[in-house]
Amino acid sequence: MTTETTGTTETTGTAVPPTPEADLEAAVDVLRLLADPTRLRILELLEGRELSVGTLAGLVGRPAPAVSQHLARLRAGRLVQTRRDGVTVHYRHANEHVGTLVRHVLHQAEHVRYEEPPHHRR
């Protein structure tokens, strides 16, 4: 995955002019990360808080190594960040847009499934 930061790629450090095509490709990369139910659930669980791999594994009902692999992909895609506390690594959303994106995706899915989406009933 190539990401742009202030006009340079992180992988090569060379100048890359921002283009609409590159922005679209970056958006597609983000959506690909969200296209996995486990990763989407992890991001939903991280809304407004930090959680460790072990806690996330218990909440999603998957083995810790599998959750760790999903978190590595989310971290590479810059959707989560980490904080180390001794031997424990805590994960959180990388920025405020991640939570908003996840919430909107889940709300849109409700529009697809229900005549009256549950989030409209609240």
C-alpha positions as a LaTeX table, in Angstrom:
\begin{tabular}{lrrr}
\hline
Residue & $x$ (\AA) & $y$ (\AA) & $z$ (\AA) \\
\hline
Met1 & 0.00 & 0.00 & 0.00 \\
Thr2 & 1.45 & 3.35 & $-0.99$ \\
Thr3 & 0.47 & 6.28 & 1.14 \\
Glu4 & 1.17 & 9.92 & 0.54 \\
Thr5 & 2.31 & 12.30 & 3.20 \\
Thr6 & 2.81 & 15.94 & 2.27 \\
Gly7 & 3.50 & 15.07 & $-1.34$ \\
Thr8 & 6.00 & 12.24 & $-0.79$ \\
Thr9 & 5.52 & 8.50 & $-0.63$ \\
Glu10 & 6.50 & 6.92 & 2.66 \\
Thr11 & 7.99 & 3.91 & 0.92 \\
Thr12 & 10.40 & 5.78 & $-1.36$ \\
Gly13 & 10.51 & 9.35 & $-0.06$ \\
Thr14 & 10.18 & 10.66 & $-3.61$ \\
Ala15 & 7.95 & 13.58 & $-4.47$ \\
Val16 & 4.54 & 12.56 & $-5.77$ \\
Pro17 & 2.06 & 15.20 & $-6.84$ \\
Pro18 & $-1.37$ & 14.65 & $-5.28$ \\
Thr19 & $-3.85$ & 13.49 & $-7.90$ \\
Pro20 & $-7.54$ & 12.58 & $-7.81$ \\
Glu21 & $-6.61$ & 9.08 & $-9.04$ \\
Ala22 & $-4.16$ & 8.55 & $-6.18$ \\
Asp23 & $-6.76$ & 9.77 & $-3.69$ \\
Leu24 & $-9.31$ & 7.34 & $-5.13$ \\
Glu25 & $-6.83$ & 4.46 & $-4.91$ \\
Ala26 & $-6.12$ & 5.33 & $-1.27$ \\
Ala27 & $-9.87$ & 5.35 & $-0.58$ \\
Val28 & $-10.21$ & 1.94 & $-2.23$ \\
Asp29 & $-7.40$ & 0.64 & 0.00 \\
Val30 & $-9.29$ & 1.85 & 3.09 \\
Leu31 & $-12.52$ & 0.25 & 1.88 \\
Arg32 & $-10.72$ & $-3.04$ & 1.26 \\
Leu33 & $-9.60$ & $-3.03$ & 4.88 \\
Leu34 & $-13.20$ & $-2.46$ & 5.98 \\
Ala35 & $-14.46$ & $-5.29$ & 3.75 \\
Asp36 & $-13.53$ & $-7.94$ & 6.32 \\
Pro37 & $-16.13$ & $-8.59$ & 9.06 \\
Thr38 & $-13.51$ & $-9.16$ & 11.77 \\
Arg39 & $-11.65$ & $-5.94$ & 10.97 \\
Leu40 & $-14.88$ & $-3.96$ & 10.80 \\
Arg41 & $-15.96$ & $-5.39$ & 14.17 \\
Ile42 & $-12.54$ & $-4.55$ & 15.69 \\
Leu43 & $-12.84$ & $-0.96$ & 14.48 \\
Glu44 & $-16.39$ & $-0.77$ & 15.83 \\
Leu45 & $-15.19$ & $-1.99$ & 19.24 \\
Leu46 & $-12.41$ & 0.61 & 19.33 \\
Glu47 & $-14.87$ & 3.50 & 19.08 \\
Gly48 & $-13.82$ & 6.00 & 21.74 \\
Arg49 & $-11.48$ & 3.66 & 23.61 \\
Glu50 & $-8.28$ & 1.66 & 23.62 \\
Leu51 & $-8.25$ & $-2.13$ & 23.84 \\
Ser52 & $-5.52$ & $-4.77$ & 23.98 \\
Val53 & $-5.24$ & $-7.69$ & 21.56 \\
Gly54 & $-6.41$ & $-10.11$ & 24.25 \\
Thr55 & $-9.47$ & $-8.06$ & 25.08 \\
Leu56 & $-10.34$ & $-7.63$ & 21.40 \\
Ala57 & $-9.87$ & $-11.37$ & 20.80 \\
Gly58 & $-12.35$ & $-12.16$ & 23.56 \\
Leu59 & $-14.87$ & $-9.64$ & 22.28 \\
Val60 & $-14.76$ & $-10.83$ & 18.66 \\
Gly61 & $-14.50$ & $-14.51$ & 19.59 \\
Arg62 & $-11.34$ & $-15.14$ & 17.59 \\
Pro63 & $-7.88$ & $-16.37$ & 18.65 \\
Ala64 & $-5.45$ & $-13.62$ & 19.68 \\
Pro65 & $-2.97$ & $-14.44$ & 16.85 \\
Ala66 & $-5.73$ & $-14.00$ & 14.25 \\
Val67 & $-6.82$ & $-10.69$ & 15.80 \\
Ser68 & $-3.19$ & $-9.59$ & 15.93 \\
Gln69 & $-2.87$ & $-10.20$ & 12.18 \\
His70 & $-5.98$ & $-8.12$ & 11.50 \\
Leu71 & $-4.64$ & $-5.34$ & 13.71 \\
Ala72 & $-1.33$ & $-5.41$ & 11.83 \\
Arg73 & $-3.20$ & $-4.84$ & 8.57 \\
Leu74 & $-5.26$ & $-2.03$ & 10.11 \\
Arg75 & $-2.08$ & $-0.45$ & 11.46 \\
Ala76 & $-0.34$ & $-0.72$ & 8.07 \\
Gly77 & $-3.41$ & 0.95 & 6.56 \\
Arg78 & $-3.12$ & 3.72 & 9.16 \\
Leu79 & $-6.58$ & 3.06 & 10.62 \\
Val80 & $-5.30$ & 2.21 & 14.12 \\
Gln81 & $-2.47$ & 3.37 & 16.33 \\
Thr82 & $-0.82$ & 1.70 & 19.30 \\
Arg83 & 0.32 & 2.57 & 22.80 \\
Arg84 & 2.60 & 0.23 & 24.72 \\
Asp85 & 2.08 & $-0.23$ & 28.47 \\
Gly86 & 4.78 & $-2.64$ & 29.64 \\
Val87 & 4.23 & $-5.81$ & 27.64 \\
Thr88 & 0.66 & $-4.90$ & 26.67 \\
Val89 & $-0.09$ & $-3.06$ & 23.43 \\
His90 & $-3.30$ & $-1.05$ & 23.34 \\
Tyr91 & $-4.98$ & $-0.17$ & 20.04 \\
Arg92 & $-7.14$ & 2.85 & 19.20 \\
His93 & $-8.48$ & 4.62 & 16.11 \\
Ala94 & $-5.78$ & 6.56 & 14.28 \\
Asn95 & $-7.98$ & 9.67 & 14.05 \\
Glu96 & $-11.55$ & 10.88 & 14.45 \\
His97 & $-12.43$ & 9.97 & 10.85 \\
Val98 & $-12.08$ & 6.24 & 11.45 \\
Gly99 & $-14.95$ & 6.09 & 13.92 \\
Thr100 & $-17.12$ & 8.25 & 11.70 \\
Leu101 & $-16.37$ & 6.07 & 8.67 \\
Val102 & $-17.17$ & 2.85 & 10.53 \\
Arg103 & $-20.41$ & 4.29 & 11.93 \\
His104 & $-21.50$ & 5.49 & 8.47 \\
Val105 & $-20.72$ & 2.13 & 6.87 \\
Leu106 & $-22.75$ & 0.30 & 9.51 \\
His107 & $-25.62$ & 2.78 & 9.21 \\
Gln108 & $-25.66$ & 2.37 & 5.43 \\
Ala109 & $-25.75$ & $-1.39$ & 5.87 \\
Glu110 & $-28.83$ & $-0.94$ & 8.06 \\
His111 & $-30.49$ & 1.05 & 5.24 \\
Val112 & $-29.85$ & $-1.88$ & 2.91 \\
Arg113 & $-31.29$ & $-4.45$ & 5.31 \\
Tyr114 & $-34.26$ & $-2.71$ & 6.96 \\
Glu115 & $-37.25$ & $-0.69$ & 5.84 \\
Glu116 & $-36.72$ & 1.48 & 8.93 \\
Pro117 & $-33.04$ & 1.29 & 9.97 \\
Pro118 & $-32.47$ & 0.73 & 13.72 \\
His119 & $-30.34$ & 3.87 & 14.00 \\
His120 & $-33.41$ & 5.92 & 12.97 \\
Arg121 & $-35.45$ & 4.41 & 15.80 \\
Arg122 & $-33.14$ & 5.60 & 18.56 \\
\hline
\end{tabular}
